[in-house]
Amino acid sequence: MWRLISAAFALLSACLSPALAQQPPQRGECLAMANAAPRIMPAAFRQVATAPEVEITYAGHSTYFIDTPGGVRIATDYSGAYQVGRLPDVVTMNRAHSTHYSLNPDKRIPHVLHGWGEDGKPAIVSERIGDTFIRNVTTDIRRYFGDDSGADMIRDGNSIFIFEVAGLCIGHLGHLHHKLDDSHFAQIGRLDIVMVPIDGTYTMSLDGVSEITRRLRASVVLPMHRFATPLDEFMRRIGQQFEIDRRTERSLRISRDTLPSTPTVIILDGV
């Protein structure tokens, strides 16, 4: 009898193993939400339930710290030069310039996610860390000074990182050097909050990044890589459909319930 049961389990395992091996990588909820009909939530339920908040702090350059309700601390484009409070648990990096990555990050940081791959292959990030699902969409980058490897662009050298936490879809465009095509937008999905480089020279033109910002239609736009870019000029180019909210503090606490009803550029000046 036991032999028959063991044989049945062995046969079942043999059938299931190939199917499990062929399963695709995890798919982000923001992709599903982008293609789904708007959710209808009863007003009574909205009043009772309070959405958990995420705290986003501008550290400088293109580094934002994201503190999740579950206690995970994430730092974007982390070089180690911009610190706010305790060490992050997760760092993402883009290999455009040394101000966006470190090959020798603090060894106490448990999760170091590179936006570039090895041996010419694109980076593939699809990880759940604590209460956050992190994935990436690769783009190409220009070669930097001193790199004499031939071609003008490094294929898949930059990653747009997407952080899905507390019902929010948060995107960081990284060191973006070119316009996004339909396949990029399809892979990104819906974004509620997007961090956008607005230097207009080192990354891409203000016209180009303004077009991307308009098409992403995020509720909140957080400028980064600011340098001397006149914010009024950026606002003029992205159009009048965006409000502007300039704050003296460096941190923003936000949830699904407190997303602005009108797309808003929030400038955190307390750096």
PyMOL commands that set and color helices and strands:
alter all, ss='L'
color gray80, all
select helices_A, chain A and resi 2-21+29-35+43-48+98-100+182-188+206-216+231-238+256-258
alter helices_A, ss='H'
color red, helices_A
select strands_A, chain A and resi 54-60+63-67+73-75+90-93+111-114+126-129+132-142+153-165+168-172+193-197+220-224+243-247+251-254+264-268
alter strands_A, ss='S'
color yellow, strands_A
deselect
rebuild
show_as cartoon
